[in-house]
Amino acid sequence: MALLGSGSMLFLLLLFGHSLGGPPSFSVDYQKDCFRKDGEAFRYISGSIHYSRIPRVYWKDRLLKMYMAGLNAIQTFTTAFDQGGRTQILSIQNLYIPWNYHEEVPGQYNFSGDRDLGHFLQLAQDIGLLVILRPGPYVCAEWDMGGLPAWLLRKKDIVLRSSDADYIAAVDKWMGKLLPMMKAFLYQNGGPIITVQVENEYGSYSACDYNYMRHLTALFRSHLGEEVVLFTTDGAGLRYLKCGSIQGLYATVDFGPGANVTAAFDAQRHAEPRGPLVNSEFYTGWLDHWGSAHSVVPSAAVAKSLNEMLALGANVNLYMFIGGTNFGYWNGANDPYGAQPTSYDYDAPLTEAGDLTQKYFAIREVIKLYHKIPAGPIPPTTPKYAYGTVGMKKLQALSDALETLSFSGPVASKYPQTFIELNQAFGYVLYRTSLPVNCNTPTPLSSPLNGVHDRAYVSVDGVAVGILERNKVITVNVTGKAGSRVDILVENMGRINYGSHINDFKGLVTNLTLGKDTLTGWTMYSLSIDEAVRQGLLDEMRPTDSPQPLALYLPAFYAGSFIIPDGIPDLPQDTYIQLPKWRKGQVWINGFNLGRYWPTRGPQVTLFVPANILSTAAPNNVTVLELEEAPCSSGPCSVEFTATPVLNATVQSQGKWQRRLFSKEDLV
């Protein structure tokens, strides 16, 4: 944490309200049913923000908007739970730390750039925000594998979120790196962190391992000390609190608008007969899935329930206050398998791009009823610019570019290996084998054990023949002569982040069959597409015009560029990219992986493009990996940059799976 001058330190001391005569303190008052901050009764209204879903250049803008919403002011008043006492409300922000975002490779830690957690915490403190820290090790958050790193799955039978020795060893090492960094930011040590959550919604997980929770409690205490308030969060029901709460950690609950507030807090009271009422996740919106409509929660419903809780003197965290974006491959999925889209807009008070909404102002009006909100202008919605149409040209089919894309080279094996066995966490792997016999008539190529995780694009001798998809399509018919080349490009669409199946292996996780026979003799190519795009290697590809069938097309790369004039003030600005008549794929701009597009399934159509990845000094390069069918096959094709997002396109629900709004069902 940066050293502060005496003037700055005095300002912080006054801002955070502790007297110059004693050290700062934060605790639970079980007699008065409240928190105590520097000896005074305290309750908070906070908002969740995920730094991992927002470019660093926008952290300050988003935090200031949270501050100006009223999650901020120092205010004293009398409430029912503190007869005659004083209650302070300061600005709070609620912060998850995804382990896999900082340790993608075991023992290699990344806390720089968009991952600079220390800078984010210091910025929050400089603005005047206190912090509720949620370091996991599991965080859920609709993030890949709930924040757990995929390399844990190298031990195939590992029991995640339990006392499994290998899992505990990895957790101990990670927390041994993270928590000492966080100790300097604790409120008791002059920082912004007032409370720290241990694990996350553990009562919704099948293991119910009390020894694991005891171990985490001791681990957190050993690194953070005895003074810090440690807590848990679970669904507002006794069945969740049974396995989620444990002695030594203050138990809180989560629930959304429309819930019976009294009944929900009664559930918390079974675990904590005395102490402050806390809703650690009050849902301002909800998550989306490909193939289902965009979740929308009315502002009036959010405002009504928020008012009910504040009238009771409860502490409330609004989840999310801003959702942000699952750039790259970071989105999670739910079980039965349903992947979340690139946008994590969440119908939150601030949009994916940080725009002010009606819900933002509705929440602000409720908070006004309970304390004075800050004076001054709210930072405005960031301007957007429509850069227009960008022509695209085909570069090469992916299967023809393996030497360029597979940095590690081919791996041969009798049976297919998983992504983890191939030392690849995200993205795409191409599996190659050959037909062992003549298939003069259509012959079923199948994954009888539903082992395609998650979507596979099948071709024979360079001709696309079909798509296999987890839980939906396990068989395609193929024809060809013995020895014909079979290519299967498998896409990891995001690991399950909630429930008992978070040990979500990717790739061909079981054998494939041709007719009744198991296919053997595989060659596998781990694809380093992101690195190839960053290095400009795809620009060197020679365009090809291989013959295409009428209905299906090979996965292929396409490229285009556009220039932003440097003489126009205030450019570049944020924008959105949409791909009309394109079907499904991945898009990069100037080497930055924006994420997945899938307008044919929806509900998301546009992808958010933050201004910081654009340039006025050089052409902006757009690279697209289209997996199914590009409009370029029938003539000129293009992508479009628009100033307006489309996140709620009409879709037809895919499959039977649907998670109810705000539900925290036990998915064991």
Secondary structure, 3 states (H helix, E strand, C coil): CCCCCHHHHHHHHHHHCCCCCCCCCEEEECCCCEEEECCEEECCEEEECCHHHCCHHHHHHHHHHHHHCCCCCCCCCCECCECCCCEECCEEEEEECCHHHHCCECCECCCCHHHCHHHHHHHHHHHCEEEEEECCCCCCCCEHHHHCCHHHHHCCCCCCCCCCHHHHHHHHHHHHHHHHHHHCCEHHHCCCEEEEECCCCHHHCCCCCHHHHHHHHHHHHHHHCCCCEEEEEEECCHHHHHHHCCCCCEEEEECCCCCCHHHHHHHHHHHCCCCCCEEEEEECCCCCCCCCCCCCCCHHHHHHHHHHHHHCCCEEEEECCECCECCCCCECEECCCEECCCECCCCCCECCCCCECHHHHHHHHHHHCCCCCCCCCCCCCCCECCCEEEEEEEEEEHHHCHHHHCCCCEEEECCCCECCCCCCCCCEEEEEEECCCCEEEEEEEECCCCCEECEEEEEECCEEEEEEECCCECEEEEEECCCCEEEEEEECCCCECCCCCCCCCCEECCCCEECCEECCCEEEEECCHHHHHHCCHHHHCCCCCCCCCCCCCCCEEEEEEECCCCCCCCCCCEEEEECCCCCCEEEEECCEEEEEECCCCCCCCCEEECHHHCCCCCCEEEEEEECCCCHHHHCCEEEEEECCCCCCCCCCCCCCCCCCCCCCCCCC
